[in-house]
Amino acid sequence: MAKTRNANAERRALRNARLIVVLCGPSHSGKSAFARRFANGFTIINSDDVRKSLTGNPELSEHEGSVWAEFSARKHIALRAGQNIILDACHLSSRARRHALEDVDDTHRKICIVFDCPFHVIRKRCLRERRISLAVAREIWNRFEKPTLQELLREGFDEVYFISTGVVVL
């Protein structure tokens, strides 16, 4: 009986938990479009928006330290307010994803959505949208260390989803 009561309490706690969704993938892989589409009830913190507000340019720059400090500050404000949060940035490495979860406690359910997109699709989107140069998009795509499910669970995520050029793999 005690196990059932504990399981029911855990299920209720998960239903009431706030969400922090970490989007992970190269530039132009669909992260921002996904965030806008599913943002109802979420605070979106977008690294390109932060970069543009600080430097006037969404491309990588020599000001990355201040960009990530501001990104982190916005995350902490949203956490303190108990909001549902979408962190819209590349999160190219394990270190970046661990940084995204820094100071996130158990009141937030931690979800990672990995966008795996071939470069020919990214190239097409980059040329169409003209947000960043093709050279920067290629550099970001080359640096992307596509994580495995096991890596993401070890990093502290409660749920993980993989999206590959429009196909969702659960």
Residue frames as qw, qx, qy, qz and C-alpha x, y, z in Angstrom:
[[0.000, 0.884, 0.468, 0.000, 0.00, 0.00, 0.00],
 [0.312, -0.779, 0.093, 0.535, 2.81, 2.44, 0.84],
 [0.402, -0.100, 0.589, 0.694, 4.40, 1.86, -2.59],
 [0.177, 0.640, 0.656, 0.358, 1.09, 2.72, -4.30],
 [0.173, -0.924, -0.261, 0.222, 0.71, 5.88, -2.24],
 [0.393, -0.572, 0.323, 0.643, 4.28, 6.93, -3.10],
 [0.352, 0.183, 0.681, 0.616, 3.75, 6.21, -6.81],
 [0.064, 0.810, 0.558, 0.169, 0.52, 8.26, -6.80],
 [0.275, -0.871, -0.043, 0.405, 2.27, 11.15, -5.04],
 [0.420, -0.314, 0.496, 0.692, 5.12, 11.04, -7.57],
 [0.271, 0.469, 0.685, 0.488, 2.64, 11.08, -10.49],
 [0.072, -0.920, -0.382, 0.053, 0.82, 14.09, -8.97],
 [0.381, -0.713, 0.176, 0.562, 4.13, 15.90, -8.45],
 [0.400, -0.025, 0.610, 0.683, 5.13, 15.30, -12.08],
 [0.159, 0.703, 0.622, 0.306, 1.76, 16.58, -13.33],
 [0.187, -0.952, -0.204, 0.126, 2.24, 19.76, -11.28],
 [0.608, -0.352, 0.229, 0.674, 5.90, 20.23, -12.20],
 [0.286, 0.853, -0.128, -0.418, 6.95, 23.14, -14.31],
 [0.885, 0.295, 0.238, 0.269, 8.79, 22.32, -17.53],
 [0.074, -0.789, 0.401, 0.459, 12.17, 23.40, -18.80],
 [0.861, 0.417, 0.277, 0.086, 12.67, 22.39, -22.42],
 [0.282, -0.655, 0.471, 0.519, 16.21, 22.53, -23.79],
 [0.780, 0.612, 0.071, -0.109, 16.33, 22.63, -27.58],
 [0.518, -0.528, 0.569, 0.359, 19.48, 21.10, -28.98],
 [0.737, 0.414, 0.463, 0.266, 20.72, 21.16, -32.56],
 [0.433, -0.033, 0.257, 0.863, 22.58, 23.18, -35.17],
 [0.185, 0.451, 0.049, -0.872, 21.45, 26.54, -36.46],
 [0.500, 0.273, -0.381, -0.728, 18.54, 26.37, -38.94],
 [0.134, 0.006, -0.990, -0.043, 17.51, 22.87, -37.80],
 [0.397, -0.483, -0.602, -0.497, 14.02, 24.05, -36.76],
 [0.360, -0.262, -0.669, 0.595, 14.45, 24.85, -33.05],
 [0.074, 0.168, 0.182, -0.966, 13.03, 28.38, -33.13],
 [0.478, -0.099, -0.495, -0.718, 10.12, 27.43, -35.38],
 [0.538, -0.280, -0.793, 0.064, 9.31, 24.61, -32.97],
 [0.225, -0.241, -0.531, 0.781, 9.56, 26.98, -29.97],
 [0.255, 0.059, -0.072, -0.962, 7.20, 29.52, -31.57],
 [0.537, -0.146, -0.655, -0.512, 4.72, 26.82, -32.54],
 [0.659, -0.370, -0.652, 0.061, 4.54, 25.25, -29.08],
 [0.262, 0.243, -0.394, 0.847, 5.24, 28.30, -26.90],
 [0.480, -0.589, -0.259, -0.596, 1.78, 28.75, -25.42],
 [0.761, -0.635, -0.065, -0.112, 2.34, 29.06, -21.68],
 [0.842, -0.125, -0.008, 0.525, 6.14, 29.09, -22.00],
 [0.076, -0.928, 0.212, 0.297, 8.79, 31.76, -21.65],
 [0.864, 0.390, 0.055, 0.315, 11.15, 31.42, -24.61],
 [0.311, -0.825, 0.318, 0.349, 14.76, 32.41, -24.05],
 [0.821, 0.524, 0.143, 0.176, 16.44, 32.54, -27.45],
 [0.627, -0.410, 0.184, 0.636, 20.22, 32.98, -27.77],
 [0.389, 0.387, 0.415, 0.726, 19.88, 34.69, -31.17],
 [0.157, -0.876, -0.334, -0.312, 17.49, 37.26, -29.67],
 [0.590, -0.738, -0.007, 0.327, 19.88, 37.86, -26.76],
 [0.616, -0.085, 0.321, 0.714, 22.85, 38.17, -29.15],
 [0.223, 0.604, 0.427, 0.636, 20.93, 40.57, -31.39],
 [0.309, -0.909, -0.257, -0.114, 19.78, 42.72, -28.45],
 [0.611, -0.666, 0.119, 0.411, 23.36, 43.00, -27.13],
 [0.470, -0.293, 0.479, 0.681, 25.33, 43.24, -30.38],
 [0.434, 0.587, -0.079, -0.679, 22.80, 44.08, -33.10],
 [0.502, 0.416, -0.679, -0.337, 23.74, 40.86, -34.92],
 [0.911, -0.211, 0.148, -0.322, 22.47, 37.27, -34.41],
 [0.812, 0.380, -0.409, 0.169, 25.78, 35.75, -35.62],
 [0.810, -0.393, -0.171, 0.400, 28.47, 34.47, -33.28],
 [0.204, 0.888, -0.129, 0.391, 30.72, 37.27, -32.15],
 [0.433, 0.303, -0.580, 0.620, 33.51, 38.24, -29.82],
 [0.350, -0.365, 0.304, -0.807, 30.79, 39.06, -27.24],
 [0.669, -0.157, -0.690, -0.230, 29.70, 35.46, -26.62],
 [0.334, -0.082, -0.723, 0.600, 30.61, 35.67, -22.91],
 [0.216, 0.107, 0.299, -0.923, 28.17, 38.51, -22.30],
 [0.591, -0.030, -0.482, -0.646, 25.54, 36.82, -24.50],
 [0.621, -0.155, -0.768, 0.021, 25.63, 33.67, -22.38],
 [0.147, -0.102, -0.597, 0.782, 25.68, 35.64, -19.13],
 [0.406, 0.059, 0.023, -0.912, 22.49, 37.44, -20.22],
 [0.643, -0.045, -0.655, -0.393, 20.93, 34.17, -21.47],
 [0.469, -0.135, -0.791, 0.369, 21.63, 32.62, -18.06],
 [0.061, 0.080, 0.402, -0.910, 20.30, 35.67, -16.20],
 [0.558, -0.010, -0.246, -0.793, 17.01, 35.48, -18.15],
 [0.636, -0.092, -0.760, -0.097, 16.79, 31.76, -17.36],
 [0.296, -0.116, -0.711, 0.627, 17.26, 32.42, -13.64],
 [0.299, 0.031, 0.151, -0.942, 14.56, 35.10, -13.63],
 [0.675, -0.033, -0.457, -0.578, 12.12, 32.68, -15.28],
 [0.554, -0.065, -0.804, 0.207, 13.10, 29.89, -12.86],
 [0.072, -0.074, -0.572, 0.813, 12.52, 32.12, -9.83],
 [0.468, 0.065, -0.011, -0.881, 9.13, 33.09, -11.23],
 [0.534, 0.067, 0.810, -0.232, 8.21, 29.39, -11.56],
 [0.584, 0.543, -0.141, -0.586, 7.60, 29.66, -15.29],
 [0.873, 0.214, 0.406, 0.163, 7.61, 26.98, -17.96],
 [0.062, -0.796, 0.386, 0.462, 10.71, 27.68, -20.03],
 [0.875, 0.412, 0.161, 0.195, 12.01, 26.88, -23.51],
 [0.349, -0.702, 0.383, 0.488, 15.77, 27.41, -23.88],
 [0.751, 0.632, 0.189, 0.040, 16.22, 28.00, -27.60],
 [0.036, -0.820, 0.534, 0.201, 19.94, 27.73, -28.38],
 [0.652, 0.422, -0.610, -0.158, 22.17, 25.23, -30.15],
 [0.725, -0.475, 0.450, -0.214, 23.43, 23.49, -26.97],
 [0.661, 0.550, -0.491, -0.140, 26.04, 21.86, -29.19],
 [0.423, 0.329, -0.788, 0.303, 27.98, 20.05, -26.46],
 [0.611, -0.431, -0.647, 0.150, 27.41, 18.17, -23.24],
 [0.337, -0.172, -0.339, 0.861, 28.95, 21.11, -21.39],
 [0.191, -0.157, -0.184, -0.951, 26.41, 23.52, -22.91],
 [0.594, -0.389, -0.576, -0.405, 23.49, 21.26, -22.02],
 [0.572, -0.350, -0.585, 0.455, 24.75, 20.82, -18.44],
 [0.134, -0.039, -0.148, 0.979, 25.02, 24.61, -18.22],
 [0.382, -0.313, -0.415, -0.764, 21.39, 24.87, -19.39],
 [0.687, -0.451, -0.555, -0.128, 20.31, 22.67, -16.47],
 [0.384, 0.086, -0.501, 0.771, 22.48, 24.50, -13.94],
 [0.137, 0.027, 0.434, -0.890, 20.40, 25.63, -10.94],
 [0.630, -0.130, -0.388, -0.660, 17.27, 23.86, -12.23],
 [0.286, -0.207, 0.822, -0.446, 15.75, 21.95, -9.32],
 [0.072, 0.185, 0.976, 0.089, 13.14, 19.22, -9.15],
 [0.328, 0.562, 0.443, -0.617, 10.25, 21.69, -9.41],
 [0.488, 0.608, -0.303, -0.548, 10.94, 21.67, -13.17],
 [0.884, 0.135, 0.441, 0.079, 10.69, 18.58, -15.35],
 [0.117, -0.662, 0.503, 0.543, 13.77, 18.64, -17.61],
 [0.793, 0.456, 0.403, -0.030, 13.10, 17.85, -21.26],
 [0.191, -0.511, 0.532, 0.647, 15.61, 17.79, -24.12],
 [0.742, 0.582, 0.305, -0.136, 14.54, 17.92, -27.75],
 [0.426, -0.401, 0.557, 0.589, 17.34, 17.12, -30.19],
 [0.611, 0.716, 0.063, -0.332, 17.02, 18.39, -33.75],
 [0.558, -0.249, 0.653, 0.448, 19.02, 16.24, -36.15],
 [0.545, 0.776, 0.157, -0.276, 19.02, 17.81, -39.58],
 [0.777, 0.136, 0.308, 0.532, 21.25, 17.05, -42.57],
 [0.264, -0.453, 0.104, 0.845, 23.37, 19.92, -43.81],
 [0.113, 0.243, 0.619, 0.738, 21.65, 20.15, -47.22],
 [0.207, -0.758, -0.604, -0.133, 18.40, 21.09, -45.42],
 [0.398, -0.705, -0.166, 0.563, 20.21, 23.58, -43.17],
 [0.326, -0.126, 0.386, 0.854, 21.95, 25.09, -46.22],
 [0.001, 0.519, 0.651, 0.554, 18.62, 25.58, -48.00],
 [0.325, -0.821, -0.461, 0.091, 17.03, 27.21, -44.92],
 [0.461, -0.529, 0.016, 0.712, 20.09, 29.38, -44.32],
 [0.234, 0.071, 0.470, 0.848, 20.09, 30.70, -47.88],
 [0.134, -0.645, -0.632, -0.408, 16.33, 31.35, -47.73],
 [0.421, -0.811, -0.381, 0.139, 16.23, 33.06, -44.31],
 [0.447, 0.593, -0.139, 0.655, 19.58, 34.91, -44.48],
 [0.562, -0.819, -0.072, -0.089, 19.75, 35.26, -40.66],
 [0.518, -0.665, 0.458, 0.283, 23.37, 34.13, -40.49],
 [0.345, 0.633, -0.585, -0.372, 25.99, 33.43, -43.10],
 [0.945, 0.139, -0.255, -0.153, 26.30, 30.01, -44.65],
 [0.489, 0.442, -0.628, 0.414, 29.88, 29.79, -43.33],
 [0.284, -0.349, 0.580, -0.679, 28.69, 30.29, -39.74],
 [0.869, -0.032, 0.079, -0.488, 25.87, 27.77, -40.23],
 [0.835, 0.307, -0.453, 0.065, 28.41, 25.22, -41.56],
 [0.197, 0.448, -0.664, 0.565, 30.74, 25.87, -38.60],
 [0.556, -0.251, 0.437, -0.661, 27.92, 25.33, -36.11],
 [0.933, 0.112, -0.119, -0.322, 26.74, 22.17, -37.89],
 [0.666, 0.402, -0.581, 0.242, 30.30, 20.78, -37.85],
 [0.005, 0.395, -0.654, 0.645, 30.62, 21.44, -34.10],
 [0.753, -0.249, 0.048, -0.608, 27.34, 19.71, -33.21],
 [0.070, 0.236, -0.954, 0.172, 28.02, 16.63, -31.07],
 [0.680, -0.232, -0.365, -0.592, 24.77, 14.74, -31.51],
 [0.304, -0.360, 0.742, -0.476, 24.06, 13.23, -28.09],
 [0.385, -0.127, -0.897, -0.178, 22.71, 9.77, -27.41],
 [0.614, -0.585, -0.327, -0.416, 19.70, 9.03, -25.24],
 [0.796, -0.346, -0.358, 0.344, 21.99, 7.60, -22.54],
 [0.411, 0.147, -0.152, 0.887, 24.18, 10.73, -22.52],
 [0.234, -0.491, -0.151, -0.826, 21.17, 13.00, -22.14],
 [0.742, -0.543, -0.353, -0.174, 19.73, 10.95, -19.29],
 [0.725, -0.192, -0.295, 0.593, 23.13, 11.05, -17.55],
 [0.205, 0.311, -0.022, 0.928, 23.20, 14.83, -18.03],
 [0.066, 0.206, 0.606, -0.766, 20.01, 15.03, -15.97],
 [0.432, 0.002, -0.323, -0.842, 17.13, 15.12, -18.45],
 [0.528, 0.069, 0.701, -0.475, 13.87, 13.44, -17.45],
 [0.719, 0.523, 0.444, -0.108, 12.53, 13.14, -21.00],
 [0.198, -0.449, 0.553, 0.673, 14.30, 13.13, -24.37],
 [0.687, 0.594, 0.386, -0.163, 12.90, 13.45, -27.89],
 [0.369, -0.262, 0.553, 0.700, 14.71, 13.31, -31.23],
 [0.545, 0.730, 0.249, -0.327, 13.38, 15.15, -34.28],
 [0.449, -0.223, 0.617, 0.607, 14.99, 14.30, -37.61],
 [0.073, 0.062, -0.495, -0.864, 13.92, 16.44, -40.59],
 [0.554, -0.112, -0.159, -0.810, 10.31, 16.44, -39.53],
 [0.767, -0.158, -0.605, -0.143, 10.12, 12.87, -38.20],
 [0.431, -0.635, 0.417, -0.487, 9.70, 12.55, -34.43],
 [0.681, 0.084, -0.719, 0.111, 11.43, 9.56, -32.83],
 [0.571, -0.653, 0.165, -0.470, 10.27, 8.81, -29.31]]
